[in-house]
Amino acid sequence: MKRTLHVEVHPFVDTAEVLAGRKVKARGVAHDNTVWWLAEDDEVLHFADGWDTWERFTLPCGAPDFDYVQPLPGGEVLLVNARCRYLSEAGHERNAHVYSPEGTLLRELTLGDGIADVQTTSDGQVWVSYFDEGVIGNRGWGGDGSRTPIGADGLVRFDAQGQRQESGVRMALPGELGILDCYALNVASEQETWFYSYTDFPLVRMRPGQPSTVWDSPVRGAHAITVSDTHVLFGGGYDDACQLQLFTLYDRGHQRLGPVARVELTDEAGRAWRPSWLKGRGPWLHGAEGTRHFRVPMEELLAAAAAT
């Protein structure tokens, strides 16, 4: 892309004070665009617009490690470990725990091995994407029919009790294409889920009761997608983990990705953001650099593009 958009984005929140030197074990963006953290001493933190204080609780002593955090209805909180061992046909590791708002363990679930991302909806759907080891099999999964990896489809929908639900993923890709590694997931709403996957890197939109929409993508290796009805923003890539590339979904009236611009985000001091973590949730891009977290809506990027 020849064109570059420069957009100033201020931090949404700085976690330096609340973390007090602790490292972050897990981050998550909720369906309502609030943000969740799991600190290294197993304290769960939650922050939203306009809050003067943080919601926070500590996990029970002896809780396992977790890589993903998401809310569920009724104030419940889902924490998930990316790895899960196959133990026997009758039982497997339970790599997902659900806690009450006070930190009481309510139930344990098995969501499979090789998890790349977890995103929940307001009505309790749990979408789980998988990287290649979760699709092909590892840690005892794979090898025979009784050990088919839970993540063999690359993307699976569960309910809040951990029961697998029909997702439409198997029919979403044309022909013999499948998901070997789900590089990016964006659960935009209860009725709309997007994904972007290896090996051919199609961009796919799924909506219940409707055929999926699939775009060929020129972007390789992105790890975040931010979406609207008209545009997609790819975050990251093989050449630059921080690059942002904006495309229209309908180029000159045709369903194909049309390049709009590279996007460079700067903070209030004019310094370019270099986020180590990016996540798309509907039309919002979230990112973190150090203790600072930013978020920017697609409409702001499109307004900047229209003004230049």
C-alpha positions as CSV (number, residue, x, y, z in Angstrom):
1,M,0.0,0.0,0.0
2,K,1.3,3.5,-0.9
3,R,-1.0,5.5,1.3
4,T,-0.5,5.8,5.1
5,L,-3.1,7.1,7.6
6,H,-1.8,8.7,10.8
7,V,-4.3,8.5,13.6
8,E,-3.7,9.8,17.1
9,V,-5.1,7.4,19.7
10,H,-4.8,8.1,23.5
11,P,-4.5,5.2,26.0
12,F,-7.8,3.8,27.2
13,V,-6.2,2.7,30.5
14,D,-2.8,2.4,32.0
15,T,-2.5,-0.6,34.3
16,A,0.9,0.4,35.9
17,E,-0.6,1.4,39.2
18,V,-3.0,-1.5,39.6
19,L,-0.5,-4.1,38.5
20,A,2.2,-2.7,40.7
21,G,5.0,-4.4,38.8
22,R,3.2,-7.7,38.3
23,K,3.3,-9.3,34.9
24,V,0.1,-10.0,32.9
25,K,-0.7,-13.7,32.4
26,A,-3.8,-13.2,30.3
27,R,-5.8,-10.5,28.6
28,G,-9.3,-10.5,27.1
29,V,-11.7,-8.1,25.5
30,A,-15.4,-8.7,26.3
31,H,-18.4,-8.4,24.0
32,D,-19.1,-5.0,25.5
33,N,-15.5,-3.8,24.9
34,T,-14.5,-3.8,28.5
35,V,-11.1,-5.3,29.2
36,W,-10.0,-8.1,31.5
37,W,-6.6,-9.1,32.8
38,L,-5.1,-11.9,34.9
39,A,-2.1,-10.8,36.9
40,E,0.7,-13.2,37.8
41,D,-0.5,-13.6,41.4
42,D,-3.8,-14.9,40.1
43,E,-5.8,-11.7,40.6
44,V,-8.5,-11.0,37.9
45,L,-8.9,-7.4,37.0
46,H,-11.8,-5.8,35.0
47,F,-12.1,-2.2,33.7
48,A,-14.7,-0.2,31.7
49,D,-15.3,3.3,30.6
50,G,-15.9,5.8,33.3
51,W,-15.0,3.5,36.2
52,D,-13.2,5.1,39.2
53,T,-12.3,1.7,40.6
54,W,-11.5,-1.7,39.2
55,E,-13.5,-4.9,39.6
56,R,-11.1,-7.5,41.0
57,F,-10.9,-10.8,42.7
58,T,-8.3,-13.4,43.4
59,L,-8.4,-17.0,42.3
60,P,-8.4,-19.8,44.9
61,C,-5.0,-21.1,46.1
62,G,-3.7,-23.7,43.7
63,A,-5.5,-22.6,40.6
64,P,-3.8,-23.7,37.4
65,D,-2.2,-21.4,34.9
66,F,-4.5,-19.6,32.4
67,D,-4.0,-17.9,29.1
68,Y,-7.4,-16.4,28.3
69,V,-10.1,-14.6,30.3
70,Q,-13.7,-13.9,29.3
71,P,-16.9,-13.0,31.0
72,L,-20.1,-15.2,31.0
73,P,-23.7,-14.2,31.8
74,G,-24.6,-13.7,35.5
75,G,-21.2,-12.2,36.4
76,E,-19.4,-15.5,35.9
77,V,-15.8,-15.4,34.6
78,L,-14.2,-18.0,32.3
79,L,-10.5,-18.7,32.5
80,V,-8.9,-21.0,29.9
81,N,-5.5,-22.7,29.6
82,A,-4.3,-23.2,26.0
83,R,-3.0,-26.7,26.6
84,C,-5.0,-29.8,27.5
85,R,-3.8,-33.5,27.8
86,Y,-5.8,-36.5,26.7
87,L,-6.0,-38.8,29.7
88,S,-8.3,-41.6,28.6
89,E,-11.5,-42.1,26.6
90,A,-13.5,-41.5,29.7
91,G,-11.7,-38.3,30.8
92,H,-9.4,-35.5,29.8
93,E,-7.8,-32.5,31.6
94,R,-10.3,-29.8,32.4
95,N,-8.4,-26.8,31.0
96,A,-11.2,-24.2,31.6
97,H,-12.5,-23.0,34.9
98,V,-15.6,-20.9,35.6
99,Y,-15.6,-18.6,38.7
100,S,-18.1,-16.5,40.5
101,P,-17.6,-12.7,40.7
102,E,-16.2,-13.4,44.2
103,G,-13.6,-15.9,42.9
104,T,-15.4,-19.1,43.9
105,L,-14.8,-22.0,41.5
106,L,-18.2,-23.0,40.0
107,R,-17.3,-25.7,37.4
108,E,-14.5,-27.1,35.3
109,L,-14.7,-27.7,31.5
110,T,-12.7,-29.4,28.8
111,L,-12.2,-27.2,25.7
112,G,-9.4,-29.1,24.1
113,D,-5.7,-28.6,23.4
114,G,-3.9,-26.0,21.2
115,I,-6.2,-23.1,21.9
116,A,-5.4,-19.9,19.9
117,D,-8.2,-17.6,21.3
118,V,-11.4,-17.6,23.3
119,Q,-14.2,-15.1,22.8
120,T,-17.6,-15.1,24.5
121,T,-21.0,-13.4,23.7
122,S,-23.5,-11.8,26.0
123,D,-25.8,-14.8,25.8
124,G,-23.0,-17.2,26.9
125,Q,-21.7,-18.6,23.6
126,V,-18.0,-19.6,23.9
127,W,-16.1,-19.5,20.6
128,V,-12.7,-21.2,20.8
129,S,-10.2,-21.1,18.0
130,Y,-7.2,-23.5,17.7
131,F,-3.6,-23.5,16.3
132,D,-2.2,-26.4,14.4
133,E,-1.4,-28.7,17.3
134,G,-5.0,-28.4,18.4
135,V,-6.3,-29.2,14.9
136,I,-3.9,-32.1,14.1
137,G,-3.4,-33.4,17.6
138,N,-0.8,-33.4,20.4
139,R,-0.6,-34.2,24.1
140,G,-2.3,-37.6,23.5
141,W,-5.0,-36.2,21.1
142,G,-5.0,-37.6,17.6
143,G,-3.8,-41.0,16.3
144,D,-7.0,-42.9,16.3
145,G,-10.8,-42.3,16.2
146,S,-11.2,-42.2,19.9
147,R,-8.7,-39.4,20.3
148,T,-10.0,-36.9,17.6
149,P,-8.8,-33.5,18.8
150,I,-11.6,-31.3,20.1
151,G,-10.2,-28.6,17.9
152,A,-10.1,-30.6,14.7
153,D,-12.4,-28.1,12.9
154,G,-10.1,-25.2,13.8
155,L,-13.0,-23.2,15.4
156,V,-15.6,-24.6,17.8
157,R,-18.6,-23.1,19.6
158,F,-19.6,-24.2,23.1
159,D,-22.2,-23.2,25.5
160,A,-21.5,-21.8,29.0
161,Q,-21.5,-25.3,30.4
162,G,-18.9,-26.5,28.0
163,Q,-21.2,-28.5,25.7
164,R,-20.3,-28.4,22.0
165,Q,-22.8,-26.5,19.8
166,E,-23.3,-26.5,16.0
167,S,-21.2,-23.7,14.6
168,G,-21.4,-23.9,10.8
169,V,-17.6,-23.9,10.5
170,R,-17.4,-27.1,8.5
171,M,-19.6,-25.5,5.8
172,A,-18.0,-22.1,5.9
173,L,-15.1,-22.7,3.6
174,P,-15.5,-23.7,0.0
175,G,-14.4,-27.0,-1.5
176,E,-11.8,-28.9,0.4
177,L,-10.5,-25.9,2.3
178,G,-10.2,-26.3,6.1
179,I,-8.7,-24.5,9.0
180,L,-5.2,-25.8,9.9
181,D,-4.4,-22.8,12.2
182,C,-6.9,-20.1,13.1
183,Y,-4.7,-17.0,13.1
184,A,-7.4,-14.5,14.0
185,L,-10.9,-14.6,15.5
186,N,-13.5,-11.8,15.9
187,V,-16.8,-12.7,17.5
188,A,-18.6,-9.4,16.6
189,S,-21.9,-10.3,18.2
190,E,-24.2,-13.2,19.1
191,Q,-25.2,-13.4,15.4
192,E,-21.8,-12.8,13.6
193,T,-18.4,-14.4,13.8
194,W,-15.4,-13.8,11.6
195,F,-12.2,-15.7,11.3
196,Y,-8.9,-15.7,9.2
197,S,-7.0,-18.9,8.9
198,Y,-3.9,-20.7,7.6
199,T,-3.1,-22.0,5.0
200,D,-4.7,-19.8,2.3
201,F,-5.7,-17.0,4.7
202,P,-9.3,-16.5,3.6
203,L,-11.3,-13.9,5.6
204,V,-14.7,-15.6,6.5
205,R,-17.9,-14.1,7.9
206,M,-20.5,-16.5,9.4
207,R,-24.0,-15.6,10.4
208,P,-26.7,-18.1,11.5
209,G,-29.1,-19.2,8.8
210,Q,-27.1,-17.5,6.0
211,P,-24.4,-18.7,3.7
212,S,-20.9,-17.7,4.8
213,T,-19.1,-14.9,3.0
214,V,-15.4,-15.6,2.0
215,W,-12.8,-13.2,0.8
216,D,-9.4,-14.0,-0.6
217,S,-6.8,-12.1,1.3
218,P,-3.5,-10.7,0.2
219,V,-2.4,-10.4,3.8
220,R,-0.3,-13.2,5.3
221,G,0.3,-13.9,8.9
222,A,-2.0,-11.3,10.5
223,H,-3.1,-12.1,14.1
224,A,-6.0,-9.7,14.6
225,I,-8.9,-8.7,12.4
226,T,-11.2,-5.7,13.1
227,V,-14.4,-5.6,11.0
228,S,-17.4,-3.6,9.9
229,D,-20.0,-4.1,7.2
230,T,-17.7,-2.4,4.7
231,H,-14.1,-2.7,5.8
232,V,-11.6,-5.0,7.5
233,L,-8.4,-4.0,9.4
234,F,-5.7,-6.6,9.6
235,G,-3.3,-6.4,12.5
236,G,0.2,-7.8,12.2
237,G,1.7,-10.0,9.5
238,Y,4.8,-12.1,8.8
239,D,6.9,-9.0,7.9
240,D,5.8,-6.7,10.8
241,A,3.9,-7.9,13.9
242,C,2.6,-4.3,14.5
243,Q,1.5,-3.3,11.0
244,L,-2.1,-2.3,10.4
245,Q,-3.6,-2.6,6.9
246,L,-7.1,-1.3,6.1
247,F,-9.1,-2.8,3.2
248,T,-12.6,-2.3,1.8
249,L,-14.7,-5.5,1.6
250,Y,-16.4,-4.4,-1.7
251,D,-13.9,-3.0,-4.1
252,R,-15.6,-1.1,-7.0
253,G,-18.9,-2.9,-6.3
254,H,-17.4,-6.4,-6.2
255,Q,-16.9,-8.7,-3.3
256,R,-13.1,-8.5,-3.0
257,L,-10.6,-6.8,-0.7
258,G,-9.5,-3.4,-2.0
259,P,-6.5,-1.7,-0.3
260,V,-7.3,1.6,1.4
261,A,-4.2,2.4,3.5
262,R,-1.6,1.4,6.0
263,V,-2.6,2.8,9.4
264,E,-0.1,4.2,11.8
265,L,-1.4,4.9,15.3
266,T,0.4,7.5,17.5
267,D,-0.1,8.4,21.1
268,E,-0.6,11.9,22.6
269,A,3.1,12.5,22.4
270,G,3.2,11.7,18.7
271,R,5.1,8.4,19.2
272,A,4.0,5.4,17.2
273,W,2.3,2.6,19.1
274,R,4.2,-0.6,18.9
275,P,1.7,-3.0,20.5
276,S,2.9,-6.5,21.7
277,W,-0.8,-7.6,21.8
278,L,-3.6,-6.9,19.4
279,K,-7.3,-8.0,19.4
280,G,-10.3,-7.2,17.2
281,R,-13.8,-7.2,18.7
282,G,-16.4,-6.2,16.2
283,P,-15.5,-2.8,14.8
284,W,-13.0,-2.1,17.7
285,L,-9.2,-2.7,17.6
286,H,-7.6,-3.2,21.0
287,G,-3.9,-3.2,21.7
288,A,-1.4,-3.2,24.5
289,E,2.1,-1.9,24.8
290,G,3.7,-2.3,28.2
291,T,1.1,-1.3,30.8
292,R,-0.8,1.0,28.4
293,H,-4.0,-0.3,26.6
294,F,-5.5,1.5,23.7
295,R,-8.7,1.0,21.6
296,V,-9.9,2.6,18.4
297,P,-13.2,2.2,16.5
298,M,-13.3,1.4,12.8
299,E,-15.4,4.5,12.2
300,E,-12.6,6.7,13.4
301,L,-10.2,5.2,11.0
302,L,-12.7,5.5,8.1
303,A,-13.3,9.2,9.0
304,A,-9.6,9.8,8.9
305,A,-9.4,8.0,5.5
306,A,-12.2,10.1,4.1
307,A,-10.6,13.3,5.3
308,T,-7.3,12.8,3.6
